[in-house]
Amino acid sequence: MSGIFQIVEKAALPDHLTVINGLPDVGLVGVIATSHLISSLKMEEKVHVDSTLLPPVVVFHKGVPSSPVRIYGSKDLATVISEIAIPTKAVYPMANTIVDWAKAKKCKMMISIGGMAVQDRQDLEKPKVFAAVSSESLMKDMSEKGIEIFTEGYVVGPYAVMLRRCAERGIPSVILLAQSFYNYPDPEAAAAAIEELNKITELKVGVSELFMKGEEIRLKMRDVMRRTQMEMERMKKRQELEVSPIYA
C-alpha cells in the first residue's frame, strides 16, 4: 500500500467482500447513496483512512470524533465514504491504496457510485444509470441484469484510477453513473443508482426516504458540494461532458 495513505483497522473485516465506493463528485451521488446504504443496513465503522494529503479535519457524529474518510462493514459488504472533497493531489495515492486494500481482502467486486452530469437534468422524470466496467465479461453480465453500458466518453477522478487499477489487479470493477446535476446534490440520482446496485448485489435497499428527505439532504450537503466543485474543476471534471474525439 502507498506509504502516503494508511488504512487503520478498528475492527476486523472478513475477506471476499463486495466493496462499494461513495466519494464526493458530480451531484454527490456516491456520498448520498452510500450514506443511505450505511443507515439502511445498519453498517458499523470498521476502518478509517488517514493521510497528510487530506485536510486536517475531524468529523463529529453523536459527539464522537471520526476520520472524514471511513470504511463501514456488514457481513460480506464494505462501503467507503468520504465526507470531505478529495484534494486533487490525493486522488492517485488514495485510489491506489483503497484498491490495494481491497485486493488484500480478496475483494469479489468493487462498485463505485457516482454522477454523470447532464445539461437537461431538471427535465428528466427519472435519471438513467450507466455502468462503466473493467472487462468484457462484466459488460455482458451488466447487460444481462438490464443495466445500460457506458460505451463512449470520459470518466475523470478517483473512480477512473480505481477502475484502471482494478483491471490491472484482476478485481472485477463497475462504476455506476447516474444522470445528475453537476454542482447540486442529487438524492434522486442516488436513488436511481441504488436501484441498479440492488440488481448487481441482490440487496433490497429501499429508496423512498431519499425522495421524502430530498430537500433536507440538499441543504445538508451544500457545503460539501461547494468544496467538491472546486476540486472537480481542478481535475477538469467537466471533460466528462465531452465525447471522445477519437469516436466523434
N, C-alpha and C positions, 0 to 999 in steps of 0.2 A: 504493500500500500504506500501511497505517497506520504513522505515524511512531513509534508506541509499540513496535511489533514490527519486527524486522529478519529478513529471510531472507538468510542468509550462505552463498553457494555455494562449496564447497571444490572441486568438480569439476562440469563441465557436465552437465546432463541434457537429453535431446532433447525436442522438442515432441511434441504428440499423445500424451501419457501417459494411462494409467489411474491415478488416484491413490486409494490405499486408506488410510483413517484408522484408527488404533488408539489412541484416547485413553482415559485411565482413567475408567471409570464403572461401572455395575452389573456386579458379578461380575468386573470387569477382563477382560471377554470380548474387547474390542478389543485390549488390550495383549497378552494371551496369544496371540491369533490372529495379529497382525502380527509379533510376535516369532518365532513359528513359521514364518511366511512368509519372513522375512528369513533365518533359518537354513536352511530347506529350499531356497530359491532362491539361496543364497549372494550375497545382495544386499550392496552396499557403501554406506557412508555417503557421501552427496554434498553434503548441505546441513544446516545447523543453524539453529534458530530462537532468537533472542535477544530479551530484553526485561527492563526493570527491574521489570515487573509479575510476573515469575516469581521464585520463591525463589532466593536466592544459593547454588545447588547446582551442583557439578560431579560427573559420574559417571565412574568409572574402569572401563575394560574392558581386561584384559590389560596393566594398568599405564599405559594411555594415557588422559588426561583427555578427556572429551567433554561436550557440552551434553546436558542431560536430554531435550531435545526435538529430534529429528533426523528427517531425511528420507533414506531409502535408495532406491537405484535399481538396476534390472536391465532392460536392453533397453527395452521400452515401458511399464514398470511402475514406480511410485514408491510407497513406503509412509511414512506419517507416524506416528511413535511417540513417546510421552512416558513417561518413567519416573518422573514426579512427578505428583501431583494438580494439575490446573489450577485456580488460585485463581479464585473466582467473579468478581472484578473484572477478570480477564484474559480471560474467556470471549468477549466480543464482539470486542475487538480482535484476539485470536488467530485466532478463526474467520474473521473478515473478511480478515485477512492471508493465511491459507492459501488461501482461495477466490480472492483477487485474484492470488496467485502462480500458482495452477492455471489461471486464465483467461489469464494472460500466457503460459503454456506450452501454450496451446491444448488444454487437457485434454479428452480424449474422454469420460471419465466419472469421477465421484467416488463412491467406495463407502466408506461409514463402517460399521464393525463395532462393535456394542455389545450390551449385555444388556437383557433385559426381565424385571424381577423378577416371579416368580410365587410364591404362598404355598405351593404344594404341590410345589415343585421336587424335593424328595427322593423323591417318589413317581413321578416321570417316568422311564421307561426311557430315552427319548431326547428331548431338548428340541426343540420346534418352532422354526422360524425364520421370521420375518415380514419383508417388505420394505416400508418406508415410502419413497415415491417422490416425485419433484419434478414429475411430469407424467402426464397420462392415457396418453400413448403408452408411457411406461415401465411403467405399470401393466399394460398389455396385454402388453408384452414379458416382464415378470417372470412373469406368469401362464402364458404360453406355455412358459416354462422350468420350470414346475412349482413356482414359489415362491409361497407364500401371501402375500397382500397385507394389510398393516396398514391397516384401514379406519376404526376409531374409537378415540379416546383421545388421549393427550398424549405428546409427546416433549419432554424438558427437557434443557437443557445445550448444549454446543458443537455437537453434531450438529444440533440444531434450528436454530441460527443458520446453520450451513453449508448445510443443505437449503434454507432460505428464500433465502439469498444466492445459491446456485447457480441456483435458479429465476429469480431476478431477472437473473442474468448469462448465462442461456442455457446452463448447464452441466448435462447430464443427471446426476442425483444419486440415489443409493439409500442408505438406511440398512438394514443387515441386523441385525435384533433377535432374538437367540436367547433363549429362555426360560432364566432363570438364577437363582441365588441373588442376593439384593440386596447383601449385605456379606460375601460369602465367595468367594474366587477360584474360578472355574468353568471348568476346562480342557475338560470335556466339552461345555459350551455353546460354547466357542470352536471345538471340532472340528466341531460341527453347523453353525456359521456358515461355516467354511471349505468344507465340502461344498457349501453353497449358492453361495458365492463361486466355486467351481470351475465351476458351471453358467453363471454370468454371464460369466466371463472366459476360459473354456476352459483354465484352469490345471488341473494334475493333481497338486495338493499332497496328499500322504497325511497322515493324522491319527492313525495308530496310536500314535505317540510321545506324543501328548497324553494318551492313556489310560494308557500304560505309566508315564509320569512324573507322573501326576496329583497324587499326594501331595507329591512334590518341588516341583512348581510352586506348589501351595497354600502350602507353608511359605515358599518364596522370595518370594512376592507378598504375604504377610500385612501387612507394614508399609505397603506402597503402598496396599493395600486400606483399612487403617485411616485413613490420611490422606485418601484419596479419599472415604471415607464422610463425613468431616467436611465436605468441600466439597459433596458431594451434598445433605447436609442443608441447607446454606446456600442451595443452588439450588432447594430444595423438590422434589428428585428423586422423592420418594415420590408426588408428584402423578400420576406416570405410572401408578400402580396404579388410578387412578380412571378412569371412563368419562366423556367429555364430557357435562355436564348437558344440553346442547342436544339430544343424541340419546338420552339415557337413557329 
